[in-house]
Amino acid sequence: MFDIEGARLHVGASVGVAVLFLDGDTLGELIQAADTAMYQAKNEGRGRVSFFAKSMQDKVQFRVALKPALQKAISEDELFLLYQPKTEFAADGRFRTVGYEALVRWNKPETGMVSPGEFIPAAEDSGQIVEVDRWVIKAAVAQLAQWLKEPQTPVLPVAINVSAALFSRSEFVDDLRAILDATGVPSSLIELEITEHAATVHIENTLKTLRELRAMGFRLAIDDFGTGYSSLSYLREFPIDHLKIDLSFVRDVHLDPKKQGLVKAIIAMAHSLELTTIAEGVESREELELLVANECDAFQGYYFSKPIPASECVKLDLPSVMT
């Protein structure tokens, strides 16, 4: 810790360790192994020591190979969207679909489906997440435009995840406006989800961008709430509509009193700020019952539906009344 011109600065370190002959026989091999381990330490939360393991190098090589393949996927339409329903528990005791979340998937011709748990983090590391996000926005808006042309199809809002890398770009709002102008899709049918971490990286820019988006008519949500470090004062300032409770709090919430306390606190805080709450990852009736009892407003998860193609959205059958 250092005091510099009245400011107290904290300096931390992430350390990668490689062992001679075990992880490399030459100086160059050792430096490469230690560098790989250092990035692993950073990914695990920083301020840590990580020893090199071959699995780390395999992961790096996988991501290096994935970069050109993902670029090809973006340009040649190997990506596609699935839609996971958002549901509410209505006053009549029944569930109803109130919207969808667009989720990107990748079908690689050579090997088949690539897990989003693999290619999304790789895209974030390589910077390609901006291109992926842009593809998702255009594809989701195009699907909304198609639904609007079908009189028999009920058109519900679609939520789209926006990475910190795209959200922070100065052209983001203008690009969105151009897409809507080109398709005629009203902004009220689009909900933009920004992670809690992304929203708090550059507060002034976040506030400016959120206010512009709200003025344009977009619905706005903070995603993965509870996993970041939001100041409540900033949260009060954000012109948002929803908080999405992270699935790590929802999973087995009925079995964990500490999780129950956190979920109750998030719901109560959101309601005091006139925000609605959406629970992610609801998989069991017991989880759902606890969430409903604590007045959570909406739900997503396999209990209701896995992510489905656009063609199945109008055929969706929800669980019946909750008794």
ABEGO torsion letter per residue (X at the ends): XBBBGGBBBBBBBBBBBBBBGAAEABAAAAAAAAAAAAAAAAAAGEGBBBBBBAAAAAAAAAAAAAAAAAAAAAAAGABBBBBBBBBBBBAAGBBBBAEBBBBBBBBBAAAEBBBAAAAAAAAAAAGAAAAAAAAAAAAAAAAAAAAAABAABBBBBBBBBBBAAAAABAAAAAAAAAAAAAAGBBAAABBBBBBAAAAAABAAAAAAAAAAAAAAGBBBBBBGBGABABBAAAAAABBBABBBBBAAAABGAAABAAAAAAAAAAAAAAAAAGBBBBBBGBABAAAAAAAAAAGBABBBEAAABBBBBAAAAAABBBBBBBX
